[in-house]
């Protein structure tokens, strides 16, 4: 194996959106840095099974529903 080509793994602190923190090894930043997450598994609908909202941008959803209202959707 070639020497000095692998990234340096070190301990960092990961801060979740609810304020909880945990330690993990990473190549992010430097030893002791904090990585603050904007989205994490505790709040993202993909992991929580939360309700999804359909955004009606420019009336596209209502236009679609009106066009196909006779098909039983």
PELINBEL-V94832 format. One record per backbone hydrogen bond with DSSP energy under -0.5 kcal/mol. NH is the residue of the N-H (numbers start at 0). CO is the residue of the C=O. E is the energy in kcal/mol with one decimal. If there is no record, write none. Layout:
BEGIN
((NH/CO/E) (NH/CO/E))
END
This chain:
BEGIN
((4/1/-0.5) (8/6/-0.6) (9/25/-2.2) (11/23/-2.8) (12/32/-2.6) (13/21/-3.1) (14/12/-0.5) (14/34/-2.8) (15/13/-0.6) (15/19/-3.0) (18/15/-1.5) (21/13/-1.6) (23/11/-2.1) (25/9/-2.5) (31/10/-2.7) (32/29/-2.2) (34/12/-3.0) (35/33/-0.7) (36/14/-2.6) (36/34/-0.5) (42/39/-1.9) (43/39/-1.9) (46/43/-1.6) (47/43/-2.2) (48/44/-1.9) (54/52/-0.7) (56/54/-1.2) (57/55/-0.7) (58/55/-0.6) (59/56/-1.1) (62/58/-2.2) (63/59/-2.2) (64/60/-2.6) (65/61/-2.3) (66/62/-2.0) (67/63/-2.0) (68/65/-0.9) (70/67/-1.4) (71/68/-0.8) (72/67/-0.6))
END
